[in-house]
Amino acid sequence: EKEETTNVSNTFDAFGDETDLTKFSPFLQGRSSTSIPTYSDGSRLGFPDDKSSPMDKLNEMRSEEWDDLKENQSDSVDYVQALSFELCADLSEDVGPSAAAALVRGPPATQHFGGNRGGIMSNGRDENFGVSSIAVCGSEKTVVYSALREPCARTYSVGASGAIVSDPADRNGLEYMCCFFAGENMLSIIDMEKQEIIANQNMTTKLNFWRYLPPLAHGNKLVFMLVTPMGGFHWMPLEDDSRPRRIWKRGTELLDKKFLAYEEGGSNGFPGHQSRSTVALLLVTPKTKEGTMNKSSPSFSSSVAVEVWCLHLGSSNTSPLCADPDTQGAALFRPNTLGIDDRPYRPLLCLVNEDNSNGTIGYIIRIHKLSKVPSQITDAQPSLVLDMILASTQLDMTEYSDTMYQCPSKLVMGDSPNVLVLCHDDHVVLAMRQYGLIVAYAFSEEGLSLLGMSRLKKYIVDATVRPGEIEGEIEIVALVSDSVGNDESSSTVDGQIAVVPISKGGF
């Protein structure tokens, strides 16, 4: 049955109303602790009769899975298909050295390419789906870089604190740029073809994270996601009532977190303007810690724990689920069997965890089902729990650990998470940033099958996925940079676009 979604309280105090934020403190203080994950054996961690802590049980589960995977690994798999890739020219050749350095460092409070979209239906073989343009702003102009498009670089006479760009909205390539002006606390939408401001929105609170969302996230409309201390808002600036709509409230669990990534997935099953995504995924880390390289670790992994949180959308009072308190990467995932015939669905969740036991350097990749159960909060709508593991596999990185690629200095969003998880249809791809490695899997009823690997031999700043030219194929588009950018001179930082084509056959 289609999921009935209630209208979340349309509170716009973060936008154009001088309401004192302290009025919300009773709500913030009254939220419970995190929802408790449920695993494939049916156990729910953290209840009073459970003597082990959630972290102890989670580590125990990982250890058991790791041992099982080692025992079941086939000895016959001694060759991994090497995926081909193509490197484009240096960014500096297209935009100049200063703009190239700014593009590598990235825009504020968002990912370069916007983030994963694997939990939502794609637009067929639209080559622009998934590859958002990158905008970097100065005091007098903004440079927009569109990977693999002509022209790839455009300059606009708009000085702003930051900007994000929509996908082309029609066949004519119409795009909209959302700019934030910190001095005026103003968001503005610019028609990039006419170079005109067509919408403005005042803000009276901080903007912690923002991104463009696929139109299917909210009624096939132009949607920008705005994360503030009060919660997450959908802003649809082209609508008659364009005030941002709050779709989830930010409780104490997420109040002191730095947002690294955000995405939405799933569908309520309704068509047209009634369509809504059903699940949000948040990657966050404590604000008090910095993402620094820990060279004492066997894999040079970041010393900062990245937390995975999931939210059920469409209800006004759901509690968030901490799906993993210490992960290397995560993403929502919609295989081809979900959402067919416009049926409602919740996406799957892909988690990547590090395991350096027994002197090896490796990872466990798990595909979880997300289920909806009654929340622990009285009178709350059902929330989410981590349900059965549908597939899991081991990735041994020992042979790749001798060569690590350093993160360029001064990345705006830092070096976390270590692994970017990219999903599209039945493909699950890992971009191992410090290894400069792309690892591709195919998901099926039999589990996760390794398609191949591609060593880009550069640090992966960000990566995304788009449909390939042939149905069933995908392309990984990555922004990479080598060690020339490790010193403090920003003028030496440069990058390239790498393209890795992947099919079900691996190449």
C-alpha positions in Angstrom: 0.0 0.0 0.0 1.1 3.6 -0.6 2.5 5.3 2.4 0.3 8.0 3.7 2.4 11.0 4.5 1.2 13.7 6.9 2.1 17.3 6.3 5.0 18.1 8.7 4.4 21.3 10.6 5.1 24.1 8.2 7.2 26.2 10.6 9.2 28.8 8.8 10.9 30.5 11.8 14.3 29.9 10.3 13.2 31.8 7.2 12.0 35.4 7.5 10.7 35.3 11.1 12.6 36.8 14.0 11.3 34.1 16.4 13.8 33.4 19.3 15.3 30.0 18.7 15.3 29.4 22.5 11.5 28.8 22.3 12.3 25.4 20.8 14.6 24.3 23.7 11.9 22.2 25.4 11.5 20.2 22.3 15.3 19.8 21.8 15.8 18.8 25.5 12.8 16.4 25.4 14.0 14.2 22.6 15.1 10.7 23.6 18.4 9.1 22.8 19.0 7.3 19.5 16.7 4.6 18.2 18.3 1.2 18.7 19.5 -0.7 15.7 18.0 -4.1 15.0 20.2 -6.7 13.3 19.5 -9.8 11.2 19.2 -12.1 14.2 16.3 -10.1 15.5 18.1 -8.6 18.5 17.7 -5.0 19.4 20.7 -3.5 21.1 20.7 -1.3 24.1 17.6 -2.4 26.0 17.9 -2.6 29.8 18.1 -6.5 29.8 21.0 -6.3 27.3 24.3 -6.4 29.3 26.5 -5.5 26.4 26.8 -2.0 25.1 25.6 -1.3 21.5 29.2 -0.8 20.4 30.3 -4.1 22.0 27.6 -6.0 20.2 28.2 -4.2 16.9 31.9 -5.0 17.1 31.1 -8.6 18.0 28.8 -8.8 15.0 31.4 -7.4 12.7 34.1 -9.8 13.9 31.7 -12.8 13.4 30.8 -11.6 9.9 34.5 -11.1 9.1 35.4 -14.7 10.1 32.5 -16.1 8.1 33.4 -14.1 5.1 37.0 -15.4 5.3 35.9 -19.0 5.6 33.5 -18.7 2.7 35.8 -16.8 0.3 36.5 -18.8 -2.8 40.2 -19.7 -3.3 39.5 -19.7 -7.1 39.1 -15.9 -7.2 42.7 -14.9 -7.7 42.2 -12.3 -10.5 40.3 -9.1 -10.4 39.3 -7.4 -13.5 41.1 -4.1 -14.0 38.6 -1.4 -15.0 39.7 1.1 -17.6 39.6 4.8 -16.9 40.2 8.1 -18.7 41.8 11.2 -17.2 40.8 14.6 -18.6 43.0 17.6 -18.8 44.0 19.5 -15.7 41.4 21.8 -14.3 43.8 24.7 -14.5 43.9 24.4 -18.3 40.1 25.1 -18.4 39.7 27.7 -15.6 43.2 28.9 -14.6 45.3 28.0 -11.6 43.4 30.0 -9.0 40.0 28.8 -9.9 41.3 25.2 -10.2 42.6 25.4 -6.7 39.3 26.7 -5.4 37.4 23.9 -7.3 39.5 21.2 -5.6 39.0 22.8 -2.2 35.3 22.8 -2.9 32.2 24.8 -2.1 31.2 25.4 1.5 28.8 23.1 3.4 28.2 20.7 0.5 29.9 18.0 -1.5 31.4 18.9 -4.9 29.0 16.8 -7.0 26.1 17.1 -4.5 26.1 13.5 -3.1 24.7 10.1 -3.8 21.3 9.6 -5.4 21.2 5.9 -5.4 18.1 5.6 -3.2 15.8 7.3 -5.6 14.6 6.5 -9.2 16.9 7.8 -11.9 15.9 9.7 -15.0 16.6 6.8 -17.4 19.9 7.4 -19.3 20.1 11.1 -18.6 23.9 11.8 -18.8 23.5 14.8 -16.5 21.8 12.8 -13.7 24.1 12.6 -10.7 26.8 15.0 -11.9 26.0 18.4 -10.5 28.0 21.4 -11.6 30.6 22.7 -9.0 30.3 26.4 -8.1 33.1 28.4 -6.4 32.4 32.0 -5.4 34.5 35.1 -5.0 33.6 38.6 -3.9 32.8 39.7 -7.4 32.3 36.6 -9.6 31.3 32.9 -9.5 32.9 30.2 -11.6 30.7 27.2 -12.4 32.5 24.0 -13.6 30.4 21.3 -15.4 32.4 18.1 -15.8 32.2 16.5 -19.2 30.0 19.2 -20.7 30.7 21.9 -23.2 31.5 24.5 -22.3 32.9 23.1 -19.1 33.5 26.4 -17.4 31.3 29.5 -17.1 31.8 32.7 -15.2 29.0 34.8 -13.7 29.3 38.3 -12.4 27.8 37.4 -9.0 29.8 37.6 -5.8 28.4 35.3 -3.1 29.4 33.3 0.0 28.6 30.1 -1.7 26.5 28.5 -4.4 25.0 25.2 -5.6 23.6 24.4 -9.0 20.6 22.3 -10.1 20.6 19.7 -12.9 19.4 20.9 -16.3 15.7 21.2 -15.9 14.8 20.6 -19.5 16.3 19.6 -22.9 17.5 23.1 -23.4 19.8 22.8 -20.5 18.0 25.3 -18.2 19.8 25.4 -14.9 19.3 27.3 -11.6 22.0 28.5 -9.2 21.2 28.9 -5.5 23.4 31.5 -4.0 23.9 32.4 -0.3 24.8 35.9 0.7 26.1 35.8 4.3 26.1 39.5 4.8 22.4 39.9 4.0 21.5 36.4 5.3 19.8 35.9 2.0 19.3 33.0 -0.4 18.7 33.8 -4.1 17.9 31.8 -7.1 19.4 32.8 -10.4 18.2 31.7 -13.8 21.6 30.9 -15.3 20.5 31.4 -18.9 18.9 34.8 -18.4 21.4 35.6 -15.5 18.5 37.1 -13.5 17.5 36.7 -9.9 14.1 35.1 -9.9 13.5 34.3 -6.2 14.8 35.4 -2.8 14.5 34.0 0.7 15.6 35.6 4.0 17.2 33.5 6.7 17.4 34.2 10.4 19.5 31.2 11.4 22.7 29.4 10.2 22.9 27.3 7.1 24.7 24.1 8.1 24.5 22.1 4.9 22.7 22.4 1.6 22.4 20.5 -1.7 20.2 20.1 -4.8 17.8 17.2 -4.7 16.4 15.2 -7.6 12.9 16.4 -8.4 11.3 13.1 -7.4 12.2 13.9 -3.8 9.3 16.3 -3.7 6.6 16.4 -6.3 8.8 16.5 -9.4 9.8 20.1 -8.6 13.0 22.1 -8.3 14.1 21.3 -4.7 17.0 22.5 -2.7 17.7 20.9 0.7 18.6 23.3 3.5 19.9 22.0 6.9 19.7 24.5 9.7 19.9 24.1 13.6 16.1 23.7 13.5 16.1 20.8 11.0 15.9 19.9 7.3 13.9 22.1 4.9 12.8 21.5 1.3 12.9 24.8 -0.6 11.0 24.9 -3.9 11.6 28.5 -5.1 9.6 28.3 -8.3 6.3 27.5 -6.5 3.6 30.1 -5.7 4.1 29.4 -2.0 7.9 29.1 -2.0 8.5 29.2 1.7 10.8 26.4 2.8 8.9 23.4 4.2 10.4 21.6 7.2 10.5 17.9 6.6 12.3 16.8 9.8 13.1 18.4 13.1 16.6 18.4 14.5 16.8 17.0 18.0 19.6 16.9 20.5 21.1 13.8 18.8 22.1 15.8 15.7 22.4 19.3 17.2 26.1 19.4 17.8 27.1 17.5 14.6 28.9 18.6 11.5 27.1 17.5 8.4 29.3 15.7 5.8 26.7 14.4 3.4 22.9 14.2 3.0 20.7 12.3 0.6 17.1 11.1 0.3 15.6 8.0 -1.2 12.5 5.9 -1.4 9.0 6.8 -2.6 5.6 7.1 -1.1 4.1 5.6 -4.3 2.1 8.7 -5.3 2.4 10.2 -8.7 3.2 13.7 -9.9 3.1 16.5 -7.4 2.2 14.1 -4.5 5.4 12.1 -4.8 7.8 12.2 -1.8 10.9 10.5 -0.8 10.5 8.4 2.4 14.0 8.1 4.0 16.8 10.5 4.6 20.4 9.5 5.3 22.8 11.8 7.1 26.6 11.4 7.5 27.8 13.5 10.4 30.7 13.9 12.8 31.1 15.7 16.1 31.9 19.4 15.5 34.5 19.4 18.3 36.8 17.1 16.3 38.8 17.8 13.2 39.3 15.4 10.3 43.0 14.7 10.4 45.0 11.9 9.0 46.0 9.3 11.6 49.3 7.8 10.2 49.5 5.3 13.1 46.6 3.5 11.7 47.4 0.6 9.2 45.3 2.3 6.6 45.9 5.9 7.4 42.2 6.2 8.1 40.7 9.4 9.4 40.8 9.7 13.2 37.2 11.1 13.2 34.3 8.7 13.6 31.7 9.2 10.9 28.1 8.5 12.1 25.3 7.3 9.9 21.8 8.5 10.8 18.5 7.6 9.0 15.2 9.4 9.3 11.7 8.3 8.2 10.2 11.2 6.3 6.6 12.3 6.1 5.8 12.3 9.8 6.1 15.2 12.2 7.6 13.4 15.2 9.9 10.5 14.2 13.1 9.7 16.1 16.3 9.3 14.1 18.1 6.0 13.9 21.9 5.9 14.4 22.5 3.1 11.9 26.3 3.0 12.6 28.3 5.2 15.1 31.6 4.6 13.4 31.6 3.9 9.6 34.0 4.5 6.7 31.1 5.3 4.3 27.4 4.7 3.7 24.7 5.4 1.1 21.1 4.7 0.3 20.6 2.0 -2.4 17.6 1.2 -4.7 18.1 -2.0 -6.8 16.0 -2.4 -9.8 13.5 -4.6 -8.0 12.4 -1.7 -5.8 9.9 0.9 -6.9 8.8 -0.9 -10.1 5.3 -0.1 -11.4 5.3 3.1 -9.2 5.0 1.1 -6.0 6.1 2.7 -2.7 9.4 1.5 -1.3 12.1 2.3 1.3 15.6 2.1 0.0 18.3 -0.3 1.3 21.3 0.9 3.2 24.9 0.2 2.3 27.4 0.4 5.1 31.2 0.1 4.8 33.2 -0.8 7.9 37.0 -1.1 8.4 38.5 -4.3 10.0 42.2 -4.5 10.6 42.2 -7.7 12.7 44.9 -10.3 12.3 47.2 -7.8 10.7 45.1 -7.4 7.5 43.7 -4.2 6.1 40.2 -4.8 4.9 36.6 -3.7 4.8 33.2 -5.3 5.2 30.5 -4.1 2.9 26.9 -4.8 4.0 23.5 -4.2 2.4 20.8 -3.8 5.0 17.1 -3.6 4.8 15.4 -0.7 6.6 12.2 -1.4 8.4 9.6 0.9 10.0 8.6 0.1 13.6 6.9 2.1 16.4 9.2 4.7 17.9 10.2 4.8 21.5 8.8 8.2 21.8 5.2 8.2 23.1 2.6 9.0 20.4 5.3 9.3 17.7 4.9 8.0 14.2 6.8 4.8 13.3 10.6 5.3 13.0 13.2 3.1 11.3 15.4 0.2 12.4 18.3 -1.6 10.8 16.9 -4.9 9.6 18.3 -8.0 8.0 21.5 -8.1 6.1 20.6 -8.9 2.4 24.2 -9.2 1.3 27.8 -8.8 2.6 31.3 -9.2 1.3 34.9 -8.7 2.2 37.3 -6.3 0.5 41.0 -7.1 1.3 43.1 -3.9 0.8 46.5 -5.3 2.1 48.2 -5.3 -1.3 47.1 -1.7 -1.9 48.2 -0.3 1.4 51.8 0.4 0.4 50.8 3.4 -1.7 48.5 5.9 -0.2 47.5 9.3 -1.7 47.5 12.3 0.5 44.5 14.6 0.8 45.1 18.0 -0.7 45.4 20.7 1.9 42.5 22.8 3.0 39.6 20.8 1.6 36.5 22.8 2.7 34.7 19.6 3.8 37.8 17.8 5.0 38.9 14.2 4.3 35.9 12.3 5.8 34.3 10.0 5.0 37.2 7.8 3.9 35.0 5.9 1.4 32.4 7.4 -0.9 29.6 4.9 -1.6 27.9 5.4 -5.0 24.8 3.5 -6.0 22.9 3.3 -9.2 20.3 0.6 -10.1 22.0 -2.7 -9.2 25.5 -1.3 -9.0 27.3 -0.5 -5.7 30.7 1.3 -6.2 33.2 2.3 -3.6 35.5 5.3 -4.1 38.4 4.6 -1.7 39.7 8.1 -1.5 43.2 7.6 0.1 43.8 4.5 -2.0 42.9 6.3 -5.3 40.8 3.2 -6.0 37.4 2.5 -7.5 35.8 -0.8 -6.6 32.6 -1.9 -8.4 30.1 -4.6 -7.3 26.8 -5.9 -8.8 24.0 -6.7 -6.4 21.7 -9.6 -7.0 19.8 -12.3 -5.2 23.1 -14.2 -4.8 24.7 -11.2 -3.0 27.4 -8.7 -4.0 29.6 -9.8 -7.0 32.9 -8.0 -7.6 33.0 -6.5 -11.1 36.5 -5.0 -11.0 38.8 -2.3 -9.7 40.4 0.8 -11.1 43.5 2.4 -9.6 43.4 6.1 -10.4 46.7 6.7 -8.7 45.5 10.0 -7.3 43.5 11.1 -4.2 39.8 11.1 -4.9 38.4 14.4 -3.8 34.8 13.5 -4.7 33.0 11.1 -7.0 29.6 10.5 -8.4 27.8 8.1 -10.7 25.7 8.6 -13.8 24.0 6.3 -16.3 26.1 5.0 -19.2 25.4 5.3 -22.9 24.1 1.7 -23.0 21.3 0.5 -20.7 22.8 -1.4 -17.8 26.1 0.5 -17.9 27.2 3.3 -15.5 30.1 5.7 -15.4 31.9 6.9 -12.3 32.9 10.5 -12.5 35.6 11.5 -10.0 37.5 14.6 -9.2 41.0 13.6 -8.4 44.2 15.4 -7.2 47.7 14.3 -6.6 50.2 15.1 -3.9 51.3 18.4 -5.5 48.5 20.0 -3.5 49.8 19.0 -0.1 51.8 22.1 0.7 50.3 25.4 2.0 50.5 27.2 -1.3 47.0 27.0 -2.7 48.2 28.0 -6.2 49.9 24.5 -6.6 46.6 22.6 -6.1 45.2 21.2 -9.3 42.8 18.4 -10.2 41.5 16.3 -13.0 38.2 14.6 -13.9 38.5 10.8 -14.2 35.8 8.7 -15.9 35.5 4.9 -15.2 32.9 3.1 -17.3 31.4 0.0 -15.7 29.0 -2.7 -17.0 27.5 -5.8 -15.5 30.5 -7.6 -17.1 32.9 -5.3 -15.3 34.2 -3.4 -18.3 
